[in-house]
Structures are given as C-alpha cells and as structure tokens.
Amino acid sequence: MINFQVIQKMKQAVKRALAGDLFLGAYEADRKLIGYICSTLSPDNTLTHESMSKHIPNSSYVCIHSICVAPSHKRKGVGLSLLREYVTRLERAAKYDRILLIAHEELRGFYEKAGFEWLGKSQVVHGSKPWFEMRRELRGGVPQSDTQVLGGDQPIPAGVIEALQRKRTNIPSTKLISDFEGGVFDLLEPESDAGYSVNKYDLLCPRKECGSIIIKKGVGQWVERASVQIEPEGSQPKGFEPLPPPPETAQWWLVRGSPMKFENVGFTRPAQPTASGPRLKLLTCGECDLGPLGWSEEGGSEYWLVCSRVAYRS
C-alpha cells in the first residue's frame, strides 16, 4: 500500500530530478496529495527494460512509469481525470510525439478511455503477470479551448482541485504589484545558486472572483527586458494597463522548460501581432480565461508573464 505522506516528500525530490517536469499531482484543498503520474523521456518507440531505466532529455517519447491514486479516492474518477489532464498538458507543450506505457490486461479499458491504443504483449517481464504495451499519439500545440480537459463517464470527487478541478470555492486573498510599497522588489527572493531572483509569492489570477494559482513561488525568474506587443495593433487591453511600446522595457516572470511547471494556464491559438514578429501564443488564466497575462513563441520553451498582470498571495 502506498503511503501518501511519504509521497508528499518524494514529490519535492522528483521536482528537483531530471524528469521533474513530467510529474503531475492531484491534491485536495489542504494540499494533501491524493494521486500522481510520473514519467521519463526516451528516443525509443517501444518500451524495454533499458528504455524505462533511463531518462534521455530532449527525447520525443514520454514513458509513463506510475499512475497512483490514494486508496481512499479509488473508483471515483480521479485516475482517469488526472491522466486526461496529463495528456492535455503534454499536448500543450508541443514538443512530444507519443506517450508509451505498459499495463496489465485488466486495465486496458481504463487507458482506452483516455485515448490509448492497445499494441499487444510487451517484451518487458516483471512479476508473474504479463504486461501489454499501449500508446497515445499526441497532437502538439492544441489550444486549450479545443481540448476536453476534464470529464468522462465518472464524476470528479468533491474537494479535488489543482489539475482535476477548475472551479474554486475558497478564493485566496490577493495583492497587485501596486499594493507593495517597494513594487516588484518586494516580490523577489534571491536564488543564490542560480544567480537570479525568483518570485517570492505564488502568482495568481488577478480576477478577484477567480484567484486561481498560475505558478507556485520560486518557479518564475524575474527579468527586465524589452516589451512585447501582445495586443492587436490599435486595441486596448481590458482591465490591464497597456504595456510600453517596444523597445521600451517591461518587467516579466520567466518560466523555462515546460508548461507543466504551471499550476493552471491557458494558451490562445498562435497569432502574429506584427508583420515581422514571431508567431505568439498568449497566456491566459486556465480557469476563467482572463488575459492576455503573457506570451510564448510558438514551439518555444520560454513563457513570459507580465509582472503587473498577475496577482500575488502574500
């Protein structure tokens, strides 16, 4: 039986590991972990003992190792909803081609509900029961509005938030950057090992009726760099101060690597704001669609949040 109190501590270790971006957990309102998925990357298009024992960064195939749900929450739809959310986030990342896993025959129906294809008996041998390989092809770059994140034929259990549930019942108290006497400098926490400053507080959706967590503290790097035109020319942002025109500078929170570092985020379809500029995906609140809160280049691995367009839990 899995001790999920131990898993809580393991989660922090996994986040620091090479494949930390491929970990996704499901939590209750008190931040108690009730389920998780973890994976590694491989260049091999089939699963073997060797491919499952190594993590090869920058590979295009995701190898799922574990999908675990606390005994108290089994048979309530948690595992299926978590798996569907995991697939959605991998598709948003737009850098993976396929998900591979092995399962016992009795779980075939579970994975087929999440879109996995049955390939047949696996060459992996572990224990007395045979393993069967399954896969799921990914559609890179699918906008969130085009993807069914939650649902299925089983209800989502009450109290499950984060990856499993978009509606919030307890909205946290938030502050805007203008509420801090020292401005952005009151929001920075030095990161001596990395040599740059990170966000001291959780970043939240600034809409008071929402307050969804966008990234946790310590995830974003503070950067002052040239402004970027994220609104169509001639239009004014609703509810936000307009960004200064380039090449004037603006203040940003930079999230590198994978969109799975976000707790909750949405992406628009790629758009080209200027004739010579790159195609951008705009970042929005994944719960209420408020935005744009920032941007990323299509196919890129850097995500930029405007410091003045998010709220802070202090």
N, C-alpha and C positions, 0 to 999 in steps of 0.2 A: 504494500500500500504506500502511495506517495505521501510524504509529509510536506504539506504545502507551506508550512512555516519555514522549513529548510529551503524550499524552492524560492521563497521570497529573497533569501540571502543569495541563492545561486543566481537569481536574475541579475543582481548587480554585477556579479562576476562575469556573466555572459555578455553584458553590455560592454565590458572592457575587452572582451575577447575579439579575435579576428572576425568572427561571424556575428558580432553583436547586432548589426543592422538587420539580421534575419530572425530576430527574436520578437515575438508579439505575445503580450499577455492580456488576459481578461481579468477585470477587477470589480469588486463590489465597492459601494460608496465609501467604505472605510479604508480603501486601498488594499484590501485583502485579495491576494492572488487566488483565483479560482480555476484558472486554466492557462495554458500557454502552448505555443508552437515554436520549435527551433529547427534550424536548417544549416546546411553548408553549401558551398558552391563547387561545381565540378565541370570540367570540359567534356566529360564522357556522356554519351547519350543513352547510357544504360547504367543501372546500379550494380556495383560489385562490392566485395569486401573492401577492396582498395579505395574505390571512389568514395565510399561512405566513411572512411577513416581519415580522409584528408580534406582540408579546406583550401581550394585554389582560388585566391582573389581574382576578380575581373572575369571569371568564367560566366557562361550564359545559362547554365543549367542549375536550378535550385533543387537540392536533395533534402527532403523533409526527413528528419530523424525522429521527432516526437510530436504527438498531439495529445496532450494530457489534460484531463478535467478532474477537479476535486470530486471525490465520491459523493459529497452532498449535492452536487449540481449535475450529476449524470442523468441522462434521459430527459433533459429539459431543453434541448436545442442549443446548448452553449457551444459544444464542439463544432457543430455544423456552421453556426453563425460566425464563430471565430475563424474557421477555415475559409469561409467565403470572404470575410474581411481581409484575410491574409492574401488571398489571390488578388483581390482588388488593389491592395497596396503594391504588390509586385507588378501588376499591370501599369499602375501609375508611374512606377519607376522607369519604365520604358527602356530597360537595359537587360532584361532576362527573356529567354526564349521559351523555356519549358520548366515545369515542375515535375520531379520524379519522386516516387515513394514506393515502399513495399508494404504489403498488408496481408493479414490472414483472410481467407476466403469469406468468412462471415461478415467482414467489414466492407465488402465490395459495394453493397448498396449505399452505404454511408458516403463513400468517396464519389460514387457516380452522381449523387445528388449535388455535389459541388463541381461537377463537370469533368471528373477524371475518367480516363479511358482504361479499360482492362486489357493488359498486354499478354498476360499468361504467367506461367511459373517463373520465378526468379532464380538466378544462379546463386543467390545468397542463401546460405544454410546456417540457421541459428535455432537451436532447440529442436523439439520433435515435430512440430507442425510446419508444413511447407509455407513459404512466402510467395506472394504473387506481386508482380510489378504493375504499377499504374502510372499514368502520366496525364498532365494537363498542359495543353499549348496555351501560351499567353499572347494576348493582343496588346502589344506595347503602346502606351500613350493614350489609353481610352479615357476620355473625360469622365469625371465622377458622375455627372448628370446622366451619362449613358450606361451606367453600371448599377446593377442591383447589389447593394452592399449588404443589406440585412434581409431577413425574412425566411422563407421556407415553409414547410408544412408543419413546423412545430413552433410554439410560442417562445419568445425570449423571456427568460425568467426575470421576475421583478428584482430590481436592485442592481442589475449588471450594467455597468457603464463602460466608459472608455471605448474600446473597439467594438463592443457589441450593441451599444445603445446610444442614439443621438439625442434623445430628449433629456433635459436636465430638470431635476426637481429642486435641487439646492444650488442656487446661483451664488458664487463667491463674491465677496466684496472686492472691488477693483479700483485701481487708480490709473489715471493717464499720466503721460510724461510731464504734462504741465502742472500736475499736482505735487511734483517733487521740487523742492527749493533749489537743488543743485542740478536739475534737469537730468540728462542722460547719465551724468557722472554719479548720481545717486543709485543708478541701476546696475553698476558694473561691479563685478567680483574678479579680482586678479586671478589669472591662471598661470602660476609661475612656471610650471613645467612646459607649457605650450608657448609661453611668451606673448600671450594676448589676453584681453579681458573678455569675460563671458557674462551672460545675463544672470543677475543676482536673484531674480524672482521668476516664477512661472509667467509665461506670456499667455494672455487670454484674449478672447474675442472682446472688442471694446463695446459691443452692444449690451446694454445693461440687462436686457431680458434674456441674454444668452450666457455669456461668461465662460464659454467652452475653452478648455485648455488647448492651446496651439502647440507650444513646446514647453517642456519642463525646464527648470532652472539649470544653468550650466551647459545647455545644448547649443545656444547661439553665440557666435563670436561678434563682438561689436566692431563695426567698420565704418569709417567715414570715407566716402568715395563719391564719384560723380553721380549726379542724379540721373534717373532713367524716366522717360516718358511712358507711363503705364496707363494713362487715359487717352482715348482718341483725341486727335487734334481738335481744338476748339471747344471741347466739353469740359465741364467742371465735375469733380468728384462729389458724390452725395454724402454729406456727413463728415467729410475729411477736408483738411486744409490741402490745397494743391501743392505738389512737390515743386521745388525750384526748377527752372528750366536748365537742362544741360548746357554748358559743362559745370554749372554751379554744383556744389556738393550737398549731399544729404546723409543722414545717419541711418544705418542699417543693422539688422541682426542677420548674420550669415549662418546658414545651416548647410553643412557639407555632407556629401556621401549619398544618402538615400532618403526618399520621402517617408520611410518607415521610422525616421527619427522624430517625426511629428506625432503628437498625440491625436491631432484632429486637423485636417487641412483639406481644402478642395482646390481643383485646378480647372481653369477655363480651357476652351479649345485654343490651339495655337493661333496667335494673331501677330501681324506685323505692323507696329504702330507708325513706322515711318518708312519711306521708300528705300532707305539704305540700311535700316536697322535689322537686327536679328528677329526671327520669329519667337515670340514670347508666350509662355503660359502664365496667366495671372493667378496669384494665390488668393483664396477666399477662406472664410470660416467654413469648415466642413459640416457644421451643424445648421447654421442659419444662412449661409451663402453671402454674408456681408463681405464686401470688398470693392476694389482690389486692396489687399493688405500687403502685397509684394509681388514678386515675379521670379521666373526662372527661364532660362533659354531652353527651347525645345531640344530634348535629348541630353540636356546638361545634368550635372550633379551638384550644382550650387543653387541654393534657394535663398532669396533675399526678402526679408520682412522690413517694412518701414517702421522705424522706432516709434514714430508719432501716430501710427495707425493701429497699434495694439495696446491692450491694457495690461496692467501688472498686478499680481497678487502679492502685496507687501505685508 
